[in-house]
Amino acid sequence: MTALAVLAAAFARIGLGAFGGGLATIPFIHHELVLIHGWLTEREFAEVVSLAQMTPGPVALNAATYVGYRIGGFAGALVATIAVAAAPLTLVAAAAWLISRASG
């Protein structure tokens, strides 16, 4: 699997698992980026979280952009950012479609 595909899959999982939003997603992001993939060390992860909290926007989205850029350059940043946002958006759209079909 290519690096971009792995980035997309990892950040799609983060997006789908980020139900608590904000700071509640940090342990899940840590698990994916440090423990599973080894893309960041503990220190680098702490720096990513600090940077993601200082910049405007959700922590998961900011972390996706930063880590994606580190792993795959501009294309990696784009893929990771889209994956972290598109996965839950697709799930919600599918649920809305099913509800609309069931209601009439």
N, C-alpha and C positions, 0 to 999 in steps of 0.2 A: 504494500500500500504506500502511496506517495506521502510525503510530509504534509501536503495540503489536505489530503483526505483524512489523515490522522488528526490534524488540527480541527477540521470540520467536525469529525465525530466526537472528539473530546469536548469541544465547546458546545456542541449540540446537547450532549449529556449534562453539561453544567447548566445550560439554559433550561432544560427540562427539569432539573433537580433544584432549581433556584426558587422554590415556592415561597420561602420566607423573605426573600428579597434582602437587599442591603447587606448588613453584617452577618446575617444568618447564612449566607452563601460562602463565606470565607473558608470554613472547614471543608466543604465540598470542592472548592477550587483548589485548596491545598492538596487534597487527596489526589485529584486528577493531575495537577501540574508537577507536584514534588514526588509523591509516592508512586503513582502509576507510571508516568512517562519520564520522570527525572529531568524535565526541561529546566527546572529551577532548583537551586539549593535552598536551604532554610533561610539563609540571609537574603538571597535574591527574592524569595517569596515575600519576606517582610518588607523589602523595598518596593515591590510591586503593589502590595496592599496599601502601603503609605502613599505611593504615587496615585493609585486608583481612588483613594479617598480624598485626595487634595484636588483632583480634577473634577469638573462637573460631569455628572452622569452616574449611572449605576456602577458599582464596584466590578461586577462580572463583565460588563461591557468594556470598561476601561482596561481591565486585566486582559481580556481577550485581544484587544487592539495591541497592547504592548507585547504580550507574549507571541502573538501571531507575527508581529513585525520582527521580533527576535529570531523566530524559527524560520520564517519564510519571506522576509522582506515585506514590501508593500502588498503583494498578493496574499501572503500569510495573514497580514493584519486585516485585509478585506474579508478573506474567507472566515477567519475566526470571529470577527465582529458580526458578520451576517449570520453565521451558524448559531451564535449564542442568542441572537434576537429572533431568528426565523423559526427555530424549533418550537418554542412555546407559542409563538404566533400561529404557526400551522396547526398546532394542537387545539388552540382556542377556536380557530376558524372552522376546523372540522367539527368540533363540538357544537358550535353555533349552527352549522349547516344541518347536523343531525337533529338538533332541537327544532329548527324551523321546519324540517321535513316531518317530524313527528307531530307537530302542533297543527298541521293543517294543510 
